């Protein structure tokens, strides 16, 4: 039994180089990834690097002043924050100011133009059937091919997109033929008129037929819409900004959108068939099984599933472009996929010429597009980092003083052991820095002042773990054991204490991250990250390094400057076993 125990201890202590090699490989790999990505410094938050501050004012619809209330404003803040802030660690701040204003602070280094577009795009999201479309400068709009496959231009995500049932990835024959670009204006106008009448006509289940006056009013409305469509010039930004203004969800309207070639198209769209609130969630997914590339998956609510199945069933029976539906956000068509069959089951997928960025943008719009209010951009100002820079400098000085005091304490109290503690702190700092630099482009992490505070607090947590282990080792030496057995016997108890302590710290950080918003989340995220790294460093660096040092004469002999001198620690006499005689005592004569 003693031999078995001795063998197990030998195997546990004979290969500390493996752990050290593992953490060294991890540091080299992470550092290489940092330089390869081109992001060698962590992203800074708006308080450290400056940025852009946007003020948005809520604008109620006519006669709905009561819509501006605390509930709707809080909902709008939540949606905007998810749009620009992702996991909540990119340090973009969204908060209310007064009764009807929202302030959005976007840090420098973020794509401020894209963020402004996502924040400022505040109108409700609608799915509208396409009645007619053409290039803004004249000519037929790009059409899906007869086989139903999207065009091959990788730069866009609008024209040629297709909507397919999320449960099936099979390619089926297209249900529509391409429009003839040589059709005359008269023929095209007649087709638009017929489409408008068909779209406005009652369903066969309706018992009452429309009155002559209602029919005349509809004809006047159609003529007005066609005239508006004819003079719509989507190449002008001022025209695009007002296209379809005042149109209700139950009315047909005109709109503008950009196709995959970067050309502006104009549309006549039917009444909204599905509201943005009917979309439960949407995600950008890389579909490698069918070779579709980046796609956008949608999941609808119960009511939304029925609406979407109804509209796609109607569109699938029509020819192009009436077999397309437009996803309209803030009066602009952001995508116009076509359908081949009714999409039931509450799930759908939009595939086409997406890249990762365009797919993610569309998914964000679908997920967070339905705001309860419309907002107007009142002002945009640039925020300087002068004040934050001064605070950062003061914080770094405070952190340096604290770190210097910790090192002095370690040198005075632990002497030679302080070398292991300082080396462990350096490894922890290197891992923290590299990971923060990589998290900037990966998840949008931005280092702000509270996050710096979290990193400074982590110094104490990491030093505490070393102290727990060192004191366990010194306790074993006080019991009269030599260094190498003391290192191994102290580890199980120290490991348990370290894990419990770090679990409590990580739990506190996780709860703080979940229940708070804004800058406090940066503090919680940094605290949680450094707590996890503390466990990694103690297990893969501190313990193996101490095992190696215990084999060196300077430490093993208990040198007075090693921090492990038995006399200085007040060690008891060495533990000895009493030997039992192997046989009964024999007489001198024998």
C-alpha positions in Angstrom: 0.0 0.0 0.0 2.9 2.3 0.9 4.5 1.6 -2.5 1.3 2.3 -4.3 1.0 5.7 -2.6 4.6 6.5 -3.3 4.1 5.8 -7.0 1.0 7.9 -7.2 2.8 10.9 -5.6 5.8 10.5 -7.9 3.6 10.5 -11.0 1.8 13.6 -9.8 4.9 15.6 -9.1 7.3 14.4 -11.8 5.7 16.2 -14.8 5.2 19.9 -13.8 6.8 20.8 -17.2 3.6 19.7 -18.9 1.5 22.3 -17.2 4.1 25.0 -17.7 4.4 24.1 -21.4 0.6 24.2 -21.8 0.2 27.7 -20.4 3.2 28.9 -22.4 1.6 27.5 -25.6 -1.6 29.3 -24.7 0.1 32.6 -24.2 2.0 32.3 -27.4 -1.1 31.3 -29.4 -3.2 34.2 -28.0 -0.4 36.7 -28.5 0.0 35.5 -32.1 -3.7 35.8 -32.6 -3.6 39.3 -31.2 -0.9 40.4 -33.7 -2.5 38.6 -36.6 -5.8 40.4 -36.0 -4.1 43.8 -35.9 -5.6 44.7 -32.6 -2.6 44.9 -30.3 -4.3 47.2 -27.7 -7.7 46.8 -26.0 -10.6 49.0 -27.3 -11.3 51.9 -25.0 -14.7 53.1 -23.9 -16.1 56.5 -24.5 -14.8 57.8 -21.2 -11.2 56.9 -22.1 -11.1 57.4 -25.9 -14.0 59.8 -26.6 -16.7 59.1 -29.1 -20.1 60.3 -30.4 -23.2 61.3 -28.4 -26.6 61.3 -30.1 -29.7 62.8 -28.7 -33.0 61.3 -30.0 -36.4 62.9 -29.4 -39.6 60.8 -29.3 -42.2 61.8 -31.9 -45.7 60.4 -31.4 -48.1 59.8 -34.2 -51.0 62.2 -34.7 -53.4 62.0 -31.8 -51.3 59.6 -29.8 -49.4 61.8 -27.5 -50.1 59.4 -24.6 -47.8 56.9 -26.4 -44.8 58.7 -24.9 -44.7 57.2 -21.5 -42.2 55.5 -19.3 -43.0 52.0 -20.4 -42.5 52.7 -24.1 -39.4 54.8 -23.5 -37.8 52.0 -21.4 -38.7 49.5 -24.1 -37.1 51.7 -26.7 -33.9 52.0 -24.6 -33.8 48.3 -24.2 -34.1 47.7 -28.0 -31.5 50.3 -28.9 -29.1 49.0 -26.3 -29.3 45.5 -27.8 -28.8 46.9 -31.3 -25.6 48.8 -30.5 -24.2 47.0 -27.5 -24.5 43.2 -28.2 -23.3 41.5 -25.0 -23.4 44.8 -23.1 -19.6 45.1 -22.9 -18.9 47.3 -25.9 -19.6 50.3 -23.6 -22.1 52.0 -25.8 -24.5 53.7 -23.4 -28.2 54.2 -24.0 -30.3 56.1 -21.4 -33.3 58.3 -21.1 -33.1 62.0 -20.5 -36.3 63.7 -19.3 -39.7 62.5 -20.5 -39.1 62.1 -24.3 -35.3 62.1 -25.0 -32.9 59.3 -25.3 -29.1 59.8 -25.2 -26.8 57.3 -27.0 -23.1 57.4 -26.4 -21.0 55.5 -28.9 -17.3 55.0 -28.1 -14.5 55.9 -30.6 -13.4 52.8 -32.5 -16.9 51.6 -33.0 -18.4 51.9 -36.5 -20.2 55.1 -35.5 -21.9 55.5 -38.8 -23.4 52.0 -38.7 -24.3 52.4 -35.0 -26.1 55.7 -35.8 -28.0 54.0 -38.6 -29.1 51.2 -36.3 -30.0 53.5 -33.5 -31.7 56.1 -35.7 -33.7 53.5 -37.6 -36.6 53.6 -35.2 -39.7 53.1 -37.3 -41.8 50.0 -37.0 -40.8 47.0 -39.0 -43.2 45.6 -41.6 -43.4 42.8 -44.1 -45.2 44.1 -47.2 -45.9 42.3 -50.5 -44.2 43.8 -53.5 -46.6 45.1 -56.2 -44.0 46.7 -58.6 -40.4 47.5 -58.6 -37.8 49.0 -61.0 -34.5 50.7 -60.9 -34.6 54.3 -59.7 -33.1 55.5 -63.0 -35.4 53.5 -65.1 -35.3 49.9 -66.5 -36.2 46.6 -65.0 -35.0 45.7 -61.6 -32.8 42.6 -61.3 -34.9 39.5 -61.2 -34.3 36.0 -59.7 -33.4 33.4 -62.3 -35.9 31.0 -63.5 -34.4 28.2 -61.4 -35.0 30.2 -58.3 -31.3 30.6 -57.5 -29.9 33.9 -56.2 -27.4 36.0 -58.2 -23.7 35.4 -57.6 -22.6 38.9 -56.7 -21.1 38.5 -53.2 -21.3 42.2 -52.3 -25.0 42.6 -51.6 -27.9 41.1 -49.8 -31.0 42.6 -51.3 -31.9 41.6 -54.9 -32.0 37.9 -55.5 -32.5 36.9 -51.9 -34.9 34.1 -51.4 -37.0 32.9 -48.5 -37.2 29.2 -47.9 -38.7 27.0 -45.3 -36.3 26.7 -42.5 -37.1 23.0 -42.2 -36.1 22.2 -45.8 -33.0 23.1 -47.7 -33.9 21.4 -51.0 -33.7 23.4 -54.2 -36.9 23.4 -56.1 -38.0 24.9 -59.4 -38.8 28.6 -59.3 -42.5 29.5 -59.3 -42.1 32.6 -61.3 -40.6 33.8 -64.6 -38.4 36.8 -65.0 -40.0 40.0 -66.0 -39.4 41.2 -69.6 -37.3 44.4 -69.4 -38.4 45.4 -72.8 -42.1 45.8 -71.8 -43.5 49.2 -72.7 -44.5 51.8 -70.1 -48.1 51.3 -71.0 -48.0 47.6 -70.4 -46.1 48.1 -67.2 -48.6 50.7 -66.0 -51.5 48.4 -66.8 -49.8 45.6 -64.9 -49.3 47.8 -61.8 -53.0 48.9 -62.0 -54.2 45.3 -62.1 -51.9 44.3 -59.3 -53.2 47.2 -57.1 -56.8 46.2 -57.8 -56.0 42.6 -57.1 -54.3 43.5 -53.9 -57.2 45.8 -52.8 -60.0 43.4 -53.8 -61.9 41.6 -51.1 -61.4 37.9 -50.5 -64.0 35.5 -51.8 -65.2 34.9 -48.3 -66.4 38.5 -48.0 -70.2 38.6 -48.3 -70.6 42.3 -49.0 -69.4 43.8 -52.3 -67.8 47.2 -52.3 -70.0 50.1 -53.1 -69.5 52.2 -56.3 -68.3 55.1 -54.2 -65.7 53.0 -52.5 -64.5 51.6 -55.8 -64.1 55.1 -57.2 -62.2 56.1 -54.1 -59.9 53.1 -54.5 -59.3 54.0 -58.2 -58.4 57.6 -57.2 -56.0 56.2 -54.5 -54.4 53.8 -57.0 -53.9 56.6 -59.5 -52.4 58.9 -56.9 -50.0 56.1 -55.8 -49.0 55.4 -59.4 -48.3 59.1 -59.9 -46.2 59.2 -56.8 -44.4 56.1 -57.9 -43.7 57.5 -61.4 -42.0 60.7 -60.0 -40.2 58.9 -57.1 -36.4 59.4 -57.5 -34.7 57.2 -55.0 -31.2 58.4 -56.0 -31.8 61.5 -54.0 -31.4 61.2 -50.2 -34.0 63.9 -49.5 -36.5 61.9 -51.5 -35.7 58.6 -49.9 -36.1 60.2 -46.5 -39.7 61.2 -47.2 -40.8 58.2 -49.4 -44.0 56.8 -48.0 -44.4 59.3 -45.2 -47.9 59.3 -43.7 -48.8 55.8 -45.1 -50.5 53.6 -42.6 -49.8 49.9 -42.1 -53.2 49.1 -43.7 -52.4 51.1 -46.9 -50.3 50.6 -50.0 -47.2 52.8 -50.2 -44.0 53.6 -52.1 -40.5 52.9 -50.8 -36.9 52.8 -51.8 -34.2 50.2 -51.4 -30.7 49.2 -52.6 -30.0 46.1 -54.6 -27.0 43.9 -54.6 -25.2 46.0 -57.2 -25.5 49.1 -55.0 -28.3 50.6 -57.3 -31.4 52.2 -55.8 -34.7 50.6 -56.6 -38.2 52.1 -56.1 -41.2 50.0 -55.0 -44.9 50.0 -54.8 -45.8 47.9 -51.7 -49.1 46.5 -50.5 -50.5 46.8 -47.0 -48.4 45.3 -44.2 -49.0 41.6 -43.9 -46.8 40.9 -40.9 -45.6 43.3 -38.2 -42.1 43.5 -36.8 -43.5 42.5 -33.4 -44.5 39.1 -34.9 -40.8 38.2 -35.2 -39.8 36.4 -32.1 -36.1 36.2 -32.9 -33.7 36.3 -35.8 -30.1 35.1 -36.2 -27.3 35.2 -38.7 -26.2 31.6 -39.4 -23.4 30.2 -41.5 -25.0 27.3 -43.4 -22.3 24.9 -44.5 -24.5 21.9 -45.1 -26.3 23.2 -48.1 -23.6 25.6 -49.3 -25.9 28.5 -48.9 -23.3 30.5 -47.0 -24.5 33.1 -44.6 -28.3 33.1 -44.0 -30.8 34.8 -41.7 -33.1 32.5 -39.8 -36.4 33.8 -38.4 -38.7 32.5 -35.7 -42.2 33.9 -35.5 -44.7 34.2 -32.7 -47.8 32.1 -32.7 -49.9 34.9 -34.4 -47.0 35.8 -36.6 -46.6 32.3 -37.9 -50.2 32.3 -39.1 -49.8 35.7 -40.8 -46.5 34.7 -42.5 -48.0 31.4 -43.7 -51.0 33.2 -45.2 -48.9 35.9 -47.1 -46.3 33.5 -48.4 -49.0 31.1 -49.6 -50.6 34.0 -51.6 -47.2 35.2 -53.0 -46.1 31.8 -54.1 -49.0 31.7 -56.6 -47.9 34.9 -58.3 -45.3 35.9 -60.8 -42.3 38.1 -60.3 -42.1 40.6 -58.8 -45.5 40.0 -57.0 -44.0 36.8 -55.5 -41.7 38.9 -53.4 -42.2 40.5 -50.0 -40.3 43.6 -48.8 -38.9 43.9 -45.3 -39.4 47.6 -44.7 -37.7 49.5 -41.8 -38.0 53.2 -41.4 -39.6 53.5 -44.9 -36.7 51.7 -46.6 -36.7 48.2 -48.1 -33.8 46.4 -46.4 -34.5 43.1 -48.2 -36.9 41.8 -50.8 -36.8 37.9 -50.8 -39.1 35.9 -53.1 -41.0 32.8 -52.1 -41.8 29.5 -53.9 -44.2 28.0 -51.4 -46.2 28.7 -48.3 -43.9 28.8 -45.3 -45.6 27.2 -42.4 -44.3 26.1 -39.0 -43.3 29.5 -37.7 -39.7 29.3 -39.0 -38.2 30.7 -42.2 -34.8 31.3 -43.6 -33.6 34.2 -45.9 -30.6 33.1 -48.1 -28.8 34.8 -50.9 -25.7 36.9 -51.4 -25.0 37.6 -47.7 -21.7 38.1 -46.0 -21.3 37.9 -42.3 -21.8 41.6 -41.7 -24.9 42.0 -44.0 -26.5 38.9 -42.5 -25.9 40.1 -38.9 -27.3 43.6 -39.8 -30.5 42.2 -41.2 -30.8 39.8 -38.2 -30.4 42.7 -35.8 -33.1 44.7 -37.7 -35.5 41.8 -37.6 -34.8 41.1 -33.9 -34.9 44.6 -32.6 -36.6 46.6 -35.3 -40.0 47.1 -33.8 -39.8 50.2 -31.6 -43.0 51.4 -29.8 -42.2 55.0 -30.9 -40.7 57.0 -33.7 -37.6 59.0 -32.8 -36.0 62.1 -34.4 -32.3 62.7 -34.3 -32.0 66.1 -32.5 -28.2 66.5 -32.1 -24.9 64.7 -32.7 -21.9 65.8 -30.7 -18.3 64.6 -30.3 -17.2 63.7 -26.8 -13.5 64.2 -25.9 -11.5 61.9 -23.7 -9.7 64.6 -21.7 -11.5 64.0 -18.4 -11.4 60.2 -18.8 -7.7 60.3 -19.6 -7.0 62.2 -16.4 -9.1 59.7 -14.4 -7.4 56.7 -16.2 -3.9 58.2 -15.3 -5.0 58.6 -11.7 -6.4 55.0 -11.7 -3.2 53.6 -13.2 -1.1 55.4 -10.6 -3.3 54.0 -7.8 -3.0 50.5 -9.3 0.8 50.8 -9.7 1.1 51.9 -6.0 -1.1 49.0 -4.9 0.9 46.5 -7.0 4.2 47.9 -5.6 2.9 47.5 -2.0 1.8 44.0 -2.7 5.3 43.2 -4.1 7.0 44.8 -1.2 4.9 42.8 1.2 5.7 39.6 -0.7 9.4 40.3 -0.7 9.5 41.1 3.0 7.3 38.2 4.2 7.9 35.4 1.7 11.4 36.3 0.4 12.4 33.7 -2.1 8.8 32.5 -2.6 7.9 36.1 -3.7 9.7 35.2 -7.0 7.0 32.6 -7.7 4.2 35.0 -6.8 5.6 37.9 -8.9 6.1 35.6 -11.9 2.5 34.4 -11.5 1.2 38.0 -11.4 3.1 38.7 -14.6 1.6 35.7 -16.3 -1.9 36.7 -15.2 -1.4 40.3 -16.4 -0.2 39.1 -19.8 -3.2 36.8 -20.2 -5.6 39.5 -19.2 -4.1 42.0 -21.6 -4.0 39.7 -24.6 -7.6 38.4 -24.0 -8.9 42.0 -23.6 -7.3 43.0 -26.8 -8.8 40.0 -28.6 -12.3 40.5 -27.1 -12.5 44.0 -28.6 -13.0 42.9 -32.2 -14.6 39.6 -31.2 -17.5 40.7 -29.0 -17.0 44.5 -28.9 -15.5 44.6 -25.4 -14.4 48.1 -24.5 -12.1 49.0 -21.5 -13.7 51.7 -19.4 -12.8 53.2 -16.0 -14.9 50.7 -14.0 -13.3 47.8 -16.0 -9.9 49.2 -15.0 -11.1 49.1 -11.4 -12.1 45.5 -11.9 -8.6 44.6 -13.1 -7.0 46.4 -10.1 -9.3 44.5 -7.7 -8.2 41.3 -9.4 -4.6 41.9 -8.3 -5.8 41.3 -4.7 -7.8 38.2 -5.7 -4.8 36.7 -7.5 -2.4 37.5 -4.7 -4.8 36.0 -2.2 -4.7 32.6 -4.0 -0.8 32.5 -3.8 -0.9 33.4 -0.1 -3.4 30.6 0.7 -1.1 28.0 -1.0 2.1 29.3 0.5 0.7 29.3 4.0 -0.5 25.7 3.6 3.1 24.7 2.6 4.6 26.6 5.5 2.1 24.9 7.9 3.3 21.5 6.6 6.9 22.5 7.3 6.0 23.6 10.8 4.7 20.1 11.3 8.3 18.9 10.7 8.0 17.7 7.1 10.5 18.4 4.4 9.7 20.7 1.5 8.8 18.4 -1.3 6.2 16.3 0.6 4.9 19.6 2.1 4.3 21.1 -1.4 2.2 18.0 -2.4 0.4 17.6 0.9 -0.6 21.3 1.0 -2.0 21.4 -2.5 -5.3 19.5 -2.0 -6.4 21.7 0.9 -5.2 24.9 -0.7 -6.8 24.0 -4.0 -10.2 23.5 -2.3 -10.0 26.9 -0.6 -8.9 28.7 -3.8 -11.7 27.2 -5.8 -14.3 28.1 -3.2 -13.0 31.7 -2.9 -12.9 32.2 -6.7 -16.3 30.7 -7.2 -17.8 33.2 -4.8 -16.0 36.1 -6.6 -17.2 34.8 -10.0 -20.8 34.3 -8.8 -20.8 37.9 -7.5 -19.5 39.2 -10.8 -22.0 37.1 -12.8 -24.9 38.4 -10.7 -23.7 42.0 -11.0 -23.3 41.6 -14.8 -26.9 40.3 -15.2 -28.7 42.8 -13.0 -26.8 46.0 -14.1 -26.4 47.9 -17.3 -23.8 50.2 -18.8 -20.4 50.8 -17.2 -21.1 48.6 -14.2 -21.3 45.7 -16.6 -17.7 46.5 -17.7 -16.6 46.2 -14.1 -18.4 42.9 -13.6 -17.2 41.4 -16.8 -13.5 42.3 -16.0 -13.8 40.9 -12.5 -15.3 37.6 -13.7 -12.7 37.3 -16.5 -9.7 37.9 -14.1 -11.2 35.4 -11.6 -11.3 32.7 -14.2 -7.7 33.5 -15.2 -6.7 33.3 -11.5 -7.7 29.7 -11.4 -5.9 28.9 -14.7 -2.7 30.6 -13.5 -2.7 28.9 -10.1 -3.3 25.4 -11.5 -1.1 25.6 -14.6 1.7 27.9 -13.5 2.0 28.6 -9.7 1.7 25.0 -8.5 4.0 23.5 -11.2 6.6 26.2 -10.7 6.6 25.7 -6.9 7.0 21.9 -7.5 10.1 22.6 -9.6 11.6 25.1 -7.1 11.1 22.6 -4.3 13.7 20.4 -6.1 16.3 23.2 -6.0 18.8 23.2 -3.1 18.1 26.8 -2.2 14.5 26.0 -1.3 14.8 22.4 -0.4 17.5 23.1 2.2 15.4 25.8 3.9 17.8 28.7 3.2 17.0 31.6 5.4 16.2 33.8 2.4 14.0 31.2 0.8 10.9 32.0 3.0 10.8 28.3 4.0 13.4 28.2 6.8 12.2 25.6 9.3 13.8 27.5 12.2 12.2 30.8 11.3 8.9 29.1 10.9 9.2 27.3 14.3 9.2 23.8 12.9 8.7 20.8 15.2 11.3 18.0 15.2 11.1 15.8 12.1 8.4 13.2 12.1 9.7 9.8 12.7 8.1 6.3 12.7 8.7 3.9 15.5 10.1 0.6 14.1 8.5 -2.6 15.2 10.9 -5.6 15.7 10.7 -8.0 12.8 11.1 -11.1 15.1 10.9 -11.8 18.8 14.0 -10.7 20.7 16.7 -13.3 20.9 19.0 -13.9 23.8 22.6 -12.9 23.7 23.5 -16.5 23.7 21.5 -17.1 20.5 
